[in-house]
């Protein structure tokens, strides 16, 4: 038996020089399954008369590829580059938009990874370096809807977390092996937040369970898919291949993933994970600076003007240069506004463009404004607003 590495999965080649019969291929598949399959063991492999009879007894991730299907697979994914194992049903190829990032209010960086591609390390390095140049002090890492990819890329991503020294444990028919993360020089903040949902699977779950086991980050969202298995691809003498589940991953402390998923530390409803976490971070930051929360209305119109009224006459100065009030959208940054002084106690602020339907915003009034007697406001305030979900006529 010869092991080769092709296009992102562990390939084990079973070589045979003689012509291959259907019966010989069936016997070959039986032997591979009996030696390497990991999971609930099938009971009728020896008596099976076709490959499909065998595969139907295995888990949903174990499949037989005919010679034509295997050739198509190799042609499609050969450009992805070699690695050792893949923990997903999909095999991503190079995609310039696989990693995306932007800055959010409060020096919070946002980094989204769609798949664990073969070149993930360089992409994450580039994006995180750019975010830090823009002032990012905290990070929200988004693994929602990420179905997995290369295990090595998961090991590399875990190397960005300062406290994630271990990557995972892998249980196979040969026993249990431990894998370490691959250290990165460009480290994430200690208080990084990892977003997951029910569609986060495989390599995404490896990262989520690993950082949770080691308290290396806070996992946010909903329970993940529960696909903690790894598939190896065995080349067959007839030119086809058998993709077979050969192991199950757990967290470094042995926390299972298969059929269980990863339970987040902070639960959030689907679709609210990013804005909800950003809101929590901003609110915590303002509370630490002794800003006072003031209840605001919900169901506000898209083009609402917010009037902030003080208890005494103020010295606002020119409205165009007044910088003590700002309106932010959760999940984003401060939005452009126009300001207008209504009277000596009231300043109005209005978004330059209509606000997003159903979105939540925060109006912040910073300290430092002086009244007409020269006394300075020492305490800031903040108010949250929910925009109406539909346009009302």
ABEGO torsion letter per residue (X at the ends): XBBBBBGGBBBBBBBBABBBBAAAAAAAAAAAAAAABBEBBBAAAAABABAAAAAAABBAABBBBBAAAAAAAAAAAAAAEBBABBABABBBBBBAAABBBBBBBGGBBBBBBABBBAAAAAAAAAAAAAAAAAGBABBBBBABGBAEEBAAAAAAAAAABAABABABBBBBAAEBBBBBBBBBABBBBABBBBBBBAABBEAAAAAAAAAAAAGABBBBEBBBAGBABBBBBBBBAAGBBBBBBABBBBBAAGBBABGAEBBBABBBBBGAAAAAAAAAAAAAAAAAAGBBBBBBBBGBBAABBBBBBBABBBBAEBAAABAABBBBBBGBBBBBBBBBBABAABBBBBBABBBBBGBBBBBBBBBGBBBAAGBBBABBBBBBBBBBABBBX
